[in-house]
Amino acid sequence: MQTSKELVKRAIERRGPERTPVLYYNKLLERSDVLRVGYKPATDFHPDDPNRSEWGFLWERLDDTMGQPTEPPLPDWDAFSSWTPPDPNAPGRYDHVAPFVDAHPDKYIIGEFVISGLNFITFLRGFENTMEDFYLEPENLDKLIDIVYDFEKNVIRNFCERGVDAIGFGDDLGTQTSLMLSPKLWRETFLPRYKEQFDLVHSYGKHVCFHSCGYVYDIIPDLIEAGVDIFNFNQPDLLGIDRLNSDFGGKVSFCCPVDHQTVAIHGTRDEIFDYVQHMQDTFGSHNGGYMGYVEEYSSVGMSAENYRAICDAFDFINHIKRSN
């Protein structure tokens, strides 16, 4: 029987996994074929507010969800010269990674950023400022982007040298109808930097996992060419499952849930089962190419019944029977 690690590798590389691996994101982690590990703040980082990040912005939360970044550390460019980004190699940042990997030898481990790229730049400057900077302050913005991407490259090296199986990038680039930037501007600004990062990941023999929300169809071919091995799209209906499979199936792999805006929220149990089966029959029809994804998402209206139905549906396609 293939281990979780082998199942995931075979699914991503389309080498015939024995069953469809499933990533459980925030509950029932004992079922998950994939575990995630992040980097930590430096040992000597002791902010007055526990929601203050090392980069200077503040996470504002009303509950236990992610929240939103506020108080960007660079509200204007006058602050840039006196601002110091964190050290990617600071003591304590990765002490937990190798022990975590060693403790789960049969699991596929993703070293992840959660938030990276353009999204992270907006945390430092604010969204509106960042959009204006592309046209009004391109030189300063370019310097800031390099700082973030260089930090991330150091994180990639540290993760890979500690034995993770993949690097997970998270950059929500789309709205409901289009990219936040024009494809041309995104390609000029971010694609070469991502290509450099993806090449670094592959130089260690690891996979590139790329999450993005929104309508990002226009740049999927660019990301595949740059080196993405598996996409995590949490709104597959926005992009179209059949269209994604027709255009990109067999060229890249997919890790997708029951759509978090549609069926996962409003669907019946039968509709959820049909949805999971359809993803398996399309994305997974390339000698692999599909990994399931399950996230408890009550914060956007997912009921406990639908969460259970989603878990059951992935068990069903894998012929797994549980006693509870």
Residue frames as qw, qx, qy, qz and C-alpha x, y, z in Angstrom:
[[0.000, 0.887, 0.461, 0.000, 0.00, 0.00, 0.00],
 [0.403, 0.508, -0.022, 0.761, 1.33, 3.42, -0.96],
 [0.313, -0.438, -0.451, 0.712, 2.02, 5.88, 1.85],
 [0.137, 0.898, 0.327, -0.259, 0.40, 9.30, 1.86],
 [0.174, -0.704, 0.376, 0.577, 3.68, 10.80, 0.67],
 [0.284, -0.065, 0.814, 0.502, 3.86, 8.41, -2.27],
 [0.269, 0.653, 0.708, 0.001, 0.18, 8.90, -3.12],
 [0.074, 0.907, 0.113, -0.398, 0.56, 12.66, -3.32],
 [0.197, -0.546, 0.571, 0.580, 3.75, 12.51, -5.35],
 [0.301, 0.167, 0.865, 0.365, 2.16, 10.08, -7.79],
 [0.226, 0.783, 0.565, -0.133, -0.97, 12.22, -8.09],
 [0.003, -0.863, 0.109, 0.493, 0.97, 15.42, -8.75],
 [0.122, -0.491, 0.700, 0.504, 3.32, 13.74, -11.21],
 [0.784, 0.313, -0.074, -0.531, 0.46, 11.78, -12.80],
 [0.253, 0.389, -0.885, -0.027, 2.05, 8.38, -12.14],
 [0.671, -0.192, -0.640, -0.323, -1.03, 6.42, -11.09],
 [0.219, -0.321, 0.656, -0.647, -1.75, 6.76, -7.35],
 [0.112, -0.187, -0.975, 0.047, -3.67, 3.86, -5.78],
 [0.058, -0.767, -0.632, 0.093, -6.35, 6.32, -4.67],
 [0.151, 0.781, 0.109, 0.596, -6.98, 10.04, -4.73],
 [0.433, -0.151, -0.497, 0.736, -5.04, 11.78, -1.94],
 [0.196, -0.842, -0.398, -0.306, -6.90, 14.38, 0.11],
 [0.287, 0.215, -0.363, 0.860, -5.65, 17.47, 1.91],
 [0.379, -0.766, -0.519, 0.005, -7.64, 18.27, 5.06],
 [0.281, 0.654, -0.100, 0.696, -6.86, 21.90, 5.78],
 [0.118, -0.493, 0.375, -0.776, -8.05, 22.85, 9.25],
 [0.728, -0.260, 0.404, -0.490, -9.89, 19.89, 10.82],
 [0.970, 0.070, 0.214, -0.091, -9.54, 16.10, 10.84],
 [0.197, 0.800, -0.552, -0.124, -5.83, 16.43, 10.14],
 [0.538, -0.295, 0.789, -0.027, -5.34, 12.80, 11.12],
 [0.761, 0.442, 0.471, -0.064, -7.09, 11.92, 7.85],
 [0.349, 0.886, -0.167, -0.254, -4.97, 14.20, 5.71],
 [0.903, 0.206, 0.096, 0.365, -2.39, 12.88, 3.27],
 [0.407, 0.574, -0.077, 0.707, -0.78, 16.31, 3.38],
 [0.471, -0.733, -0.308, 0.384, 0.49, 18.32, 6.35],
 [0.315, 0.818, 0.030, 0.480, 1.60, 21.92, 6.24],
 [0.622, -0.504, -0.196, 0.566, 4.34, 23.73, 8.10],
 [0.221, 0.933, 0.070, 0.276, 5.14, 27.43, 8.12],
 [0.515, 0.244, -0.380, 0.729, 8.04, 29.51, 9.34],
 [0.433, -0.740, -0.467, 0.217, 7.89, 31.29, 12.70],
 [0.001, -0.969, 0.103, -0.223, 8.80, 34.75, 13.94],
 [0.475, 0.474, -0.562, 0.484, 12.37, 35.21, 15.08],
 [0.602, -0.353, -0.627, 0.346, 13.09, 34.18, 18.65],
 [0.292, -0.242, -0.294, 0.877, 13.84, 37.77, 19.67],
 [0.171, -0.341, -0.376, -0.845, 10.63, 39.21, 18.20],
 [0.186, -0.440, -0.766, 0.430, 8.39, 40.34, 21.07],
 [0.042, -0.451, -0.306, -0.837, 5.75, 42.82, 19.85],
 [0.207, -0.019, 0.491, -0.846, 3.60, 44.81, 22.27],
 [0.735, 0.202, 0.121, -0.636, 0.55, 43.59, 20.33],
 [0.575, -0.127, 0.802, 0.102, 0.48, 39.83, 19.59],
 [0.644, 0.614, 0.456, -0.024, -1.28, 40.60, 16.30],
 [0.147, 0.895, -0.305, -0.290, 1.63, 42.74, 15.08],
 [0.944, 0.273, 0.041, 0.180, 3.70, 41.01, 12.41],
 [0.667, -0.351, 0.192, 0.629, 7.47, 41.14, 12.04],
 [0.394, 0.396, 0.410, 0.721, 6.95, 43.18, 8.89],
 [0.062, -0.047, -0.205, 0.976, 5.10, 45.87, 10.84],
 [0.448, -0.260, -0.374, -0.769, 1.47, 45.50, 9.80],
 [0.359, -0.092, 0.691, -0.621, -1.30, 44.49, 12.19],
 [0.236, -0.233, -0.891, -0.312, -3.68, 41.55, 11.80],
 [0.403, -0.080, 0.276, -0.869, -7.16, 42.77, 12.74],
 [0.282, -0.140, -0.936, -0.157, -9.50, 39.95, 13.75],
 [0.557, -0.313, 0.048, -0.768, -13.09, 39.79, 14.94],
 [0.942, -0.190, 0.133, -0.244, -12.95, 36.02, 15.57],
 [0.659, -0.424, 0.572, 0.239, -10.55, 33.12, 15.04],
 [0.762, 0.573, 0.247, 0.173, -10.43, 33.49, 11.24],
 [0.670, 0.189, 0.053, 0.716, -7.48, 34.99, 9.37],
 [0.140, -0.807, -0.212, 0.533, -8.74, 38.56, 9.64],
 [0.538, 0.767, 0.142, 0.318, -7.27, 41.34, 7.56],
 [0.603, -0.075, -0.127, 0.784, -4.03, 43.33, 7.59],
 [0.036, -0.964, -0.230, -0.128, -4.23, 46.91, 8.81],
 [0.329, -0.895, 0.223, 0.202, -1.75, 49.68, 9.65],
 [0.855, 0.407, -0.023, 0.322, 0.70, 49.06, 6.78],
 [0.626, -0.540, 0.016, 0.562, 4.26, 49.94, 7.81],
 [0.331, -0.085, 0.369, 0.864, 4.86, 51.90, 4.60],
 [0.261, 0.754, 0.542, -0.263, 1.86, 54.23, 4.27],
 [0.374, 0.916, -0.100, -0.104, 4.10, 56.55, 2.27],
 [0.851, 0.347, -0.187, 0.347, 7.51, 56.16, 0.69],
 [0.023, -0.802, 0.379, -0.461, 9.14, 58.55, 3.17],
 [0.753, -0.487, 0.367, -0.247, 9.04, 55.66, 5.64],
 [0.943, 0.293, -0.153, 0.031, 10.91, 53.33, 3.30],
 [0.435, 0.635, -0.492, 0.406, 14.45, 54.46, 4.15],
 [0.237, -0.485, 0.624, -0.565, 13.99, 53.88, 7.90],
 [0.900, -0.079, 0.110, -0.414, 12.03, 50.63, 7.59],
 [0.015, -0.477, 0.878, 0.032, 13.86, 47.36, 8.23],
 [0.838, 0.002, -0.357, -0.413, 12.40, 44.08, 6.94],
 [0.809, -0.451, 0.356, -0.128, 12.83, 40.94, 9.04],
 [0.005, 0.565, -0.806, -0.178, 15.84, 38.66, 8.64],
 [0.855, 0.103, -0.309, -0.403, 14.80, 35.48, 6.79],
 [0.722, 0.168, -0.627, 0.238, 17.57, 33.54, 8.51],
 [0.289, -0.616, 0.374, -0.630, 16.92, 34.80, 12.04],
 [0.095, 0.136, -0.936, 0.311, 17.42, 32.36, 14.94],
 [0.336, 0.201, 0.734, -0.555, 14.34, 30.34, 15.80],
 [0.511, 0.343, -0.177, -0.768, 12.57, 30.79, 12.50],
 [0.743, 0.236, -0.520, -0.350, 12.92, 27.18, 11.32],
 [0.134, -0.394, 0.849, -0.327, 13.87, 25.21, 14.44],
 [0.658, 0.084, 0.569, -0.486, 10.56, 23.32, 14.35],
 [0.670, 0.471, -0.287, -0.497, 10.60, 22.33, 10.66],
 [0.402, 0.362, -0.840, -0.041, 12.97, 19.35, 10.59],
 [0.188, -0.027, 0.873, -0.450, 11.46, 17.80, 13.77],
 [0.635, 0.333, 0.256, -0.648, 7.99, 18.20, 12.22],
 [0.635, 0.458, -0.513, -0.352, 9.11, 16.48, 9.02],
 [0.209, 0.296, -0.916, 0.171, 10.82, 13.70, 10.98],
 [0.368, 0.048, 0.713, -0.594, 7.70, 13.15, 13.10],
 [0.710, 0.451, 0.306, -0.447, 5.57, 12.49, 9.99],
 [0.255, -0.387, 0.738, 0.491, 7.73, 10.37, 7.66],
 [0.322, 0.317, 0.861, 0.235, 4.75, 8.94, 5.73],
 [0.217, 0.838, 0.411, -0.288, 3.03, 12.28, 5.14],
 [0.481, 0.506, 0.246, 0.673, 3.58, 14.70, 2.28],
 [0.342, -0.671, -0.278, 0.596, 4.81, 17.95, 3.84],
 [0.333, 0.751, 0.243, 0.516, 4.29, 21.38, 2.32],
 [0.382, -0.365, -0.210, 0.823, 6.40, 24.26, 3.56],
 [0.171, 0.724, 0.557, 0.369, 4.09, 27.17, 2.97],
 [0.170, 0.155, -0.086, 0.969, 3.97, 30.94, 2.91],
 [0.099, 0.629, 0.693, -0.339, 0.14, 31.17, 3.20],
 [0.272, 0.933, 0.175, -0.156, 0.41, 34.71, 1.76],
 [0.599, -0.234, 0.360, 0.676, 3.06, 35.68, -0.78],
 [0.369, 0.341, 0.523, 0.688, 3.76, 37.84, -3.82],
 [0.057, -0.476, -0.252, -0.841, 1.43, 40.69, -4.75],
 [0.571, -0.669, -0.438, -0.186, -0.87, 40.01, -1.79],
 [0.675, -0.441, -0.260, 0.531, 2.00, 40.48, 0.62],
 [0.314, 0.194, 0.093, 0.925, 3.11, 43.71, -1.04],
 [0.279, -0.623, -0.344, -0.645, -0.36, 45.15, -0.43],
 [0.674, -0.603, -0.391, 0.172, 0.00, 44.32, 3.27],
 [0.585, -0.240, -0.087, 0.770, 3.07, 46.56, 3.41],
 [0.116, 0.054, 0.200, 0.971, 1.77, 49.49, 1.38],
 [0.425, 0.432, 0.448, -0.657, -2.01, 49.13, 1.50],
 [0.586, 0.385, 0.684, 0.199, -4.04, 47.97, -1.48],
 [0.341, 0.913, 0.222, -0.034, -4.83, 51.34, -3.06],
 [0.176, -0.850, 0.404, 0.288, -1.29, 52.63, -2.61],
 [0.559, -0.196, 0.737, 0.326, 0.11, 49.49, -4.22],
 [0.555, 0.594, 0.560, 0.159, -2.14, 49.78, -7.26],
 [0.170, 0.982, -0.003, -0.083, -1.10, 53.42, -7.70],
 [0.447, -0.674, 0.490, 0.325, 2.58, 52.58, -7.20],
 [0.722, 0.200, 0.572, 0.334, 2.70, 50.55, -10.40],
 [0.412, 0.746, 0.328, 0.408, 2.24, 53.82, -12.28],
 [0.109, -0.967, 0.035, -0.230, 3.40, 56.56, -9.90],
 [0.355, -0.754, 0.547, -0.081, 6.29, 54.95, -7.96],
 [0.949, 0.227, -0.200, -0.087, 7.51, 52.01, -10.07],
 [0.464, 0.529, -0.598, 0.384, 11.14, 52.24, -8.95],
 [0.306, -0.401, 0.615, -0.606, 10.35, 52.20, -5.24],
 [0.886, -0.015, 0.158, -0.435, 7.76, 49.48, -5.74],
 [0.814, 0.397, -0.422, 0.041, 10.31, 47.40, -7.64],
 [0.169, 0.489, -0.695, 0.498, 12.73, 47.66, -4.72],
 [0.579, -0.240, 0.489, -0.607, 10.04, 46.60, -2.26],
 [0.936, 0.175, -0.086, -0.295, 9.02, 43.64, -4.40],
 [0.618, 0.461, -0.595, 0.226, 12.64, 42.51, -4.58],
 [0.175, -0.430, 0.669, -0.581, 12.90, 42.66, -0.78],
 [0.792, -0.064, 0.326, -0.512, 9.85, 40.42, -0.39],
 [0.914, 0.325, -0.203, -0.133, 10.87, 37.95, -3.09],
 [0.393, 0.529, -0.669, 0.344, 14.44, 37.74, -1.78],
 [0.449, -0.327, 0.609, -0.567, 13.06, 37.02, 1.70],
 [0.900, 0.110, 0.152, -0.394, 10.89, 34.29, 0.20],
 [0.737, 0.476, -0.478, 0.042, 13.82, 32.74, -1.66],
 [0.051, 0.462, -0.754, 0.465, 15.67, 32.40, 1.63],
 [0.684, -0.114, 0.463, -0.552, 12.60, 30.78, 3.18],
 [0.891, 0.326, -0.195, -0.248, 12.43, 28.35, 0.25],
 [0.481, 0.495, -0.682, 0.242, 16.05, 27.32, 0.81],
 [0.223, -0.343, 0.712, -0.571, 15.51, 26.83, 4.52],
 [0.824, 0.049, 0.247, -0.507, 12.36, 24.76, 4.01],
 [0.847, 0.399, -0.325, -0.133, 13.89, 22.58, 1.32],
 [0.337, 0.501, -0.720, 0.342, 17.07, 21.94, 3.28],
 [0.356, -0.223, 0.694, -0.585, 14.92, 20.71, 6.18],
 [0.136, 0.008, 0.987, 0.080, 13.16, 18.05, 4.16],
 [0.542, 0.427, 0.354, -0.631, 9.75, 19.35, 3.04],
 [0.556, 0.240, 0.743, 0.286, 8.27, 17.83, -0.12],
 [0.257, 0.665, 0.472, 0.519, 6.89, 21.02, -1.65],
 [0.128, -0.186, -0.214, 0.951, 6.67, 24.77, -1.30],
 [0.084, 0.697, 0.710, 0.058, 3.21, 26.31, -1.10],
 [0.123, 0.035, 0.080, 0.989, 2.68, 29.79, -2.51],
 [0.043, 0.677, 0.717, -0.160, -0.48, 31.81, -1.81],
 [0.085, -0.223, 0.145, 0.960, -1.20, 34.84, -3.97],
 [0.326, 0.634, 0.679, -0.175, -4.86, 35.78, -4.54],
 [0.246, -0.167, 0.380, 0.876, -4.55, 37.52, -7.89],
 [0.065, -0.340, -0.681, -0.645, -8.14, 37.68, -9.11],
 [0.427, 0.052, 0.295, -0.853, -11.46, 39.35, -8.51],
 [0.659, 0.265, 0.643, -0.289, -14.67, 37.56, -9.46],
 [0.672, 0.694, 0.218, -0.142, -14.29, 38.62, -13.09],
 [0.593, 0.729, -0.216, 0.266, -10.65, 39.42, -13.86],
 [0.697, -0.028, -0.325, 0.639, -7.11, 39.78, -12.59],
 [0.290, -0.845, -0.226, 0.388, -6.35, 42.62, -10.21],
 [0.151, -0.625, 0.400, 0.652, -3.57, 43.69, -12.58],
 [0.705, 0.565, -0.220, -0.368, -3.54, 43.57, -16.34],
 [0.977, 0.008, 0.135, 0.166, -1.95, 40.31, -17.58],
 [0.586, 0.652, -0.152, 0.456, 0.77, 42.40, -19.24],
 [0.161, -0.782, 0.368, -0.476, 1.68, 44.24, -16.04],
 [0.851, -0.404, 0.300, -0.153, 1.61, 41.03, -13.99],
 [0.933, 0.249, 0.039, 0.259, 3.85, 39.25, -16.52],
 [0.395, 0.729, -0.242, 0.504, 6.33, 42.11, -16.57],
 [0.277, -0.714, 0.381, -0.518, 6.47, 42.53, -12.79],
 [0.699, -0.393, 0.489, -0.342, 5.88, 39.18, -11.14],
 [0.966, 0.231, -0.041, -0.107, 6.30, 36.34, -13.62],
 [0.574, 0.563, -0.509, 0.307, 10.13, 36.54, -13.86],
 [0.222, -0.526, 0.615, -0.544, 10.41, 36.63, -10.09],
 [0.864, -0.108, 0.314, -0.379, 8.11, 33.65, -9.67],
 [0.869, 0.413, -0.271, 0.016, 10.04, 31.77, -12.35],
 [0.257, 0.592, -0.633, 0.427, 13.23, 32.32, -10.35],
 [0.515, -0.350, 0.570, -0.536, 11.55, 31.05, -7.18],
 [0.940, 0.119, 0.110, -0.299, 10.02, 28.01, -8.89],
 [0.700, 0.521, -0.463, 0.154, 13.37, 27.12, -10.45],
 [0.059, -0.535, 0.683, -0.494, 14.90, 27.26, -6.97],
 [0.770, -0.150, 0.407, -0.467, 12.23, 24.90, -5.62],
 [0.937, 0.318, -0.076, -0.126, 12.81, 22.46, -8.48],
 [0.391, 0.648, -0.606, 0.245, 16.58, 22.60, -7.98],
 [0.317, -0.364, 0.747, -0.457, 15.93, 20.85, -4.65],
 [0.219, -0.063, -0.947, -0.227, 13.70, 18.26, -6.33],
 [0.145, 0.361, 0.695, -0.605, 10.54, 19.64, -4.68],
 [0.152, 0.596, 0.703, 0.357, 7.09, 20.47, -6.05],
 [0.032, -0.024, 0.050, -0.998, 5.60, 23.93, -6.56],
 [0.043, -0.601, -0.797, 0.047, 2.05, 24.26, -5.17],
 [0.054, 0.084, 0.072, 0.992, 0.29, 27.50, -6.09],
 [0.014, 0.635, 0.733, -0.243, -2.92, 28.80, -4.50],
 [0.001, 0.020, -0.116, -0.993, -4.83, 31.69, -5.96],
 [0.237, 0.578, 0.706, -0.333, -8.41, 32.86, -5.52],
 [0.280, 0.697, 0.019, -0.660, -10.44, 34.71, -8.11],
 [0.794, 0.577, 0.192, -0.026, -10.53, 34.65, -11.89],
 [0.308, -0.709, 0.511, 0.377, -6.91, 34.02, -12.88],
 [0.863, 0.322, 0.387, 0.046, -7.48, 32.07, -16.10],
 [0.482, 0.867, -0.126, 0.017, -5.47, 34.46, -18.27],
 [0.044, 0.775, -0.617, 0.132, -2.18, 33.69, -16.52],
 [0.898, -0.208, 0.367, -0.123, -2.57, 29.97, -15.87],
 [0.875, 0.431, -0.037, 0.216, -0.49, 29.11, -18.98],
 [0.210, 0.795, -0.395, 0.409, 2.25, 31.47, -17.77],
 [0.552, -0.579, 0.496, -0.337, 2.33, 29.88, -14.34],
 [0.975, 0.047, 0.218, -0.006, 2.48, 26.38, -15.81],
 [0.699, 0.612, -0.173, 0.328, 5.34, 27.38, -18.08],
 [0.061, -0.783, 0.440, -0.435, 7.11, 29.00, -15.11],
 [0.324, 0.267, -0.872, 0.252, 6.94, 25.72, -13.20],
 [0.601, -0.211, 0.387, -0.667, 3.76, 25.28, -11.15],
 [0.118, 0.094, -0.985, -0.079, 3.20, 21.56, -10.51],
 [0.176, -0.510, -0.842, -0.002, -0.21, 21.74, -8.83],
 [0.147, -0.376, -0.053, -0.913, -2.82, 24.48, -8.51],
 [0.100, -0.426, -0.796, 0.418, -5.11, 24.98, -5.52],
 [0.195, -0.246, -0.267, -0.911, -8.22, 26.81, -6.75],
 [0.085, 0.213, 0.810, -0.540, -10.93, 27.07, -4.11],
 [0.512, 0.516, 0.265, -0.633, -13.56, 28.39, -6.55],
 [0.348, -0.068, 0.801, 0.482, -13.25, 25.92, -9.44],
 [0.348, 0.685, 0.640, -0.006, -16.69, 26.94, -10.74],
 [0.041, 0.879, -0.034, -0.473, -15.35, 30.45, -11.36],
 [0.061, -0.557, 0.670, 0.487, -12.80, 29.02, -13.78],
 [0.826, 0.277, -0.174, -0.459, -14.81, 26.05, -15.01],
 [0.692, -0.334, 0.639, 0.014, -13.86, 22.47, -14.16],
 [0.816, 0.389, 0.408, 0.126, -14.40, 21.14, -17.68],
 [0.402, 0.899, -0.112, 0.132, -12.61, 24.09, -19.24],
 [0.312, -0.768, 0.558, -0.033, -9.65, 23.77, -16.88],
 [0.766, -0.128, 0.627, 0.069, -9.43, 20.07, -17.62],
 [0.734, 0.616, 0.267, 0.105, -9.75, 20.56, -21.38],
 [0.300, 0.915, -0.208, 0.172, -7.10, 23.27, -21.55],
 [0.026, -0.741, 0.604, -0.294, -4.65, 22.15, -18.87],
 [0.897, -0.253, 0.302, -0.201, -5.43, 18.59, -17.79],
 [0.941, 0.167, 0.085, 0.281, -2.36, 16.42, -18.16],
 [0.446, 0.651, -0.169, 0.590, -0.10, 19.50, -18.18],
 [0.055, -0.392, 0.521, -0.756, -0.52, 20.40, -14.51],
 [0.350, -0.338, -0.866, 0.110, -2.34, 18.91, -11.53],
 [0.311, -0.544, -0.108, -0.772, -5.17, 20.32, -9.44],
 [0.257, -0.225, -0.795, 0.501, -6.01, 20.37, -5.73],
 [0.272, -0.281, -0.181, -0.903, -9.57, 21.68, -5.54],
 [0.199, 0.168, 0.793, -0.550, -12.44, 21.50, -3.05],
 [0.091, 0.683, 0.709, 0.150, -16.15, 21.49, -3.62],
 [0.211, 0.531, 0.113, 0.813, -16.52, 25.13, -4.67],
 [0.279, -0.302, -0.576, 0.707, -16.51, 27.38, -1.60],
 [0.191, 0.141, 0.009, -0.971, -18.84, 29.92, -3.20],
 [0.595, 0.023, -0.424, -0.682, -21.45, 27.57, -4.64],
 [0.771, -0.134, -0.580, -0.228, -22.05, 23.88, -3.96],
 [0.455, -0.001, -0.701, 0.550, -20.15, 23.66, -0.66],
 [0.121, 0.019, 0.372, -0.920, -22.41, 26.38, 0.73],
 [0.576, 0.160, 0.072, -0.798, -25.75, 25.86, -1.00],
 [0.511, 0.192, -0.755, -0.364, -25.58, 22.33, -2.39],
 [0.887, -0.271, 0.065, -0.369, -27.39, 19.21, -1.24],
 [0.630, -0.426, 0.644, 0.076, -25.58, 16.08, -0.13],
 [0.798, 0.352, 0.464, 0.154, -26.21, 14.46, -3.52],
 [0.416, 0.901, -0.040, 0.119, -24.92, 17.54, -5.35],
 [0.282, -0.804, 0.524, 0.008, -21.76, 17.49, -3.23],
 [0.748, -0.133, 0.636, 0.131, -21.16, 13.81, -4.02],
 [0.698, 0.626, 0.313, 0.153, -21.72, 14.45, -7.73],
 [0.140, 0.965, -0.219, 0.033, -19.34, 17.42, -7.63],
 [0.463, -0.616, 0.630, 0.092, -16.51, 15.43, -6.06],
 [0.775, 0.157, 0.593, 0.149, -17.03, 12.59, -8.52],
 [0.542, 0.825, 0.138, 0.083, -16.93, 15.05, -11.42],
 [0.060, -0.894, 0.444, 0.032, -13.58, 16.49, -10.28],
 [0.632, -0.322, 0.697, 0.105, -12.23, 12.97, -9.94],
 [0.737, 0.418, 0.520, 0.109, -13.49, 12.05, -13.42],
 [0.431, 0.891, 0.013, 0.144, -11.98, 15.15, -15.05],
 [0.075, -0.871, 0.469, -0.126, -8.91, 16.39, -13.17],
 [0.587, -0.433, 0.680, -0.074, -8.05, 12.86, -12.06],
 [0.887, 0.376, 0.229, -0.137, -8.36, 11.27, -15.49],
 [0.473, 0.785, -0.397, 0.061, -4.71, 11.75, -16.43],
 [0.782, 0.051, -0.537, 0.311, -3.22, 8.78, -14.57],
 [0.425, -0.449, -0.400, 0.677, -3.65, 10.97, -11.52],
 [0.173, 0.387, 0.237, 0.874, -3.59, 14.75, -11.67],
 [0.416, -0.641, -0.197, -0.614, -6.07, 15.44, -8.87],
 [0.322, -0.067, -0.741, 0.585, -5.85, 15.84, -5.10],
 [0.315, -0.735, -0.555, -0.230, -8.94, 16.48, -3.00],
 [0.167, 0.249, -0.334, 0.894, -9.18, 19.42, -0.64],
 [0.440, -0.649, -0.612, -0.109, -11.38, 19.73, 2.45],
 [0.182, 0.170, -0.344, 0.905, -11.68, 22.88, 4.57],
 [0.168, -0.663, -0.688, 0.241, -14.22, 23.62, 7.27],
 [0.173, 0.190, 0.163, 0.952, -15.52, 27.03, 6.25],
 [0.134, -0.689, -0.691, 0.173, -18.38, 27.99, 8.54],
 [0.177, -0.525, -0.085, 0.828, -17.16, 31.60, 8.37],
 [0.173, 0.186, -0.450, -0.856, -18.51, 31.85, 4.81],
 [0.683, 0.058, 0.054, -0.726, -21.69, 29.90, 5.48],
 [0.525, 0.157, -0.823, -0.151, -20.73, 26.24, 5.16],
 [0.762, -0.424, 0.076, -0.483, -23.02, 24.16, 7.36],
 [0.419, -0.434, 0.787, -0.132, -21.82, 21.31, 9.54],
 [0.820, 0.261, 0.478, -0.177, -23.96, 18.98, 7.43],
 [0.666, 0.736, -0.120, -0.032, -22.30, 20.07, 4.20],
 [0.028, -0.732, 0.676, -0.082, -18.84, 19.79, 5.73],
 [0.629, -0.173, 0.743, -0.151, -19.63, 16.22, 6.74],
 [0.805, 0.508, 0.270, -0.146, -21.02, 15.51, 3.27],
 [0.398, 0.820, -0.409, -0.030, -17.81, 16.78, 1.67],
 [0.274, -0.525, 0.797, -0.118, -15.70, 14.52, 3.89],
 [0.738, 0.114, 0.635, -0.198, -17.98, 11.58, 3.11],
 [0.707, 0.681, 0.007, -0.190, -17.83, 12.27, -0.63],
 [0.247, 0.730, -0.637, 0.004, -14.05, 12.06, -0.70],
 [0.471, -0.258, 0.821, -0.194, -14.21, 8.86, 1.35],
 [0.792, 0.373, 0.381, -0.298, -16.73, 7.50, -1.16],
 [0.634, 0.709, -0.281, -0.126, -14.54, 8.00, -4.24],
 [0.146, 0.596, -0.771, 0.172, -11.70, 6.33, -2.35],
 [0.789, -0.158, -0.563, -0.187, -13.87, 3.43, -1.08],
 [0.201, 0.209, -0.684, 0.669, -13.08, 4.33, 2.53],
 [0.578, -0.579, -0.476, -0.323, -15.53, 3.27, 5.23],
 [0.103, 0.361, -0.558, 0.740, -15.28, 4.82, 8.69],
 [0.354, -0.398, -0.826, 0.185, -16.90, 3.78, 11.94],
 [0.142, -0.651, -0.431, 0.608, -17.57, 7.39, 13.02]]
